[in-house]
Amino acid sequence: MGAVDAAAAIDPSVPPSGTGCVECLALGGWWFHLRRCAACGHVGCCDSSPAQHAQGHAGATGHPVIRSFEPGESWFWDYTREQAVAGPELAPPAHHPLDQPAPGPRGRVPADWRSRLH
């Protein structure tokens, strides 16, 4: 991915794609933490998760900026620059449901999940 202006890579009007990692939910996987694409709202799993779907989405689409989708976190990350960037308030919701566990989703996280993190 080439360098893109972080502000141009953020669309604050787009809501998140759902409450969990799109690919993990479809494929029966699990995640550690969730990240939201700041351009299109795609929710993917973090770089510590086994499948790293948020970073895969960024590479496949050219959408380099993500925002944490965890309660109490509002930071943005630019995969192109490999650094934190500033960003505006995004369309709600700002995080996954409070009753949703991390790691998640409930019932799919293996007992040895810590040993499977990146």
N, C-alpha and C positions, 0 to 999 in steps of 0.2 A: 504494500500500500504506500502510495506517495503521500507527502505531507498535505494535509487539508486544513484550512482555517477551522479551528474548533467551533467557532460560532456558526459557521456555515453548515457544520455537521450536526447541528441540534435543531430539532423542530419541537418547540415547547407545547404545541397544540395536540400532538399525537398521544393518545392514551397507551398504556402498556397492553401487550397482546394477551395477557391473562395473569393468573396468580402464581404460575410456576414455569419452569423451563419447558418451552414448547417441545423440544426434541426429547427430553427425558420423559415427559408425560406420554408422548406418542410411542416411544420405544420401550417403555417399562423401566427406565433408569431412575437414578436418584441424583441429588445435588447437595453440595455443602452450603453455598450461598448463591443468591440470585443477582443478576445484573440486567439492566434494561438498556436497550439501544436508544440513544438519544435522538436518532434520526427517524426511526420507524416504530419504536415501541416494543420490538421483539424482546421477550424475556428469555434469557439463557442462563446457564449455570456458570459459575466463576472459574477462574484459572486453577483453583485448588480442587475443584470437582473432578471426578474421573474423566468425564467427557469434554469438558471445557467448551461448551457450546456457545457461550457469549463471544469468545475470541474467534471461534470458527465462523460465526455469523459476520463478525467484523471483516474477516478476511474474504469471505465469499461475496459480500455485498459492497464493500468499500465504505461501510459506515464505521468510522474509527472510534467514535466517542460513546462510552457507556456511562451509566449512572448506577450506583448501588441501588438495589431494590430490596434492601433490608431495613426493618424499622429502626429509626434513630440515625440513619446514615443518609447523607445528601451529597456525597462527593462524586465527582466526574473523573473519568480516566480516558486518556487519549492513547490508543494502542499504537498509533503512528509515531508519536513523540515519546511514548513510554513514560508519561508523566501525568500528574494530576492537572486538570484544567478547571477554569471557572465555568459555570453554566447557570442558566436561569431556572426558575421554578418550572417543573414539567406538569403536564396535565395529570390529574389524579387518576388512580391512587398513587401515592408516593412510595409505597412498599407493599409487599405481600401481606395477606391477612395476618393479624396478630396471633390467631390461634393455629397458624400453620407452622410446624416445627422446622428448625434448621439444625441439622440437615433434614431434608425432606424428599419426597412427600411421605407422609405418615404411612407406615406399612411396607415401604420399599427399601428402607435404609438397612444395609446389612449390619450385623452385630460388630463386625470388625472394620467399620467404616473409616476409623482414624488411620488405619494402615493402608487404606486405598486412596488417600489424598495425595495430590501433587505438591 
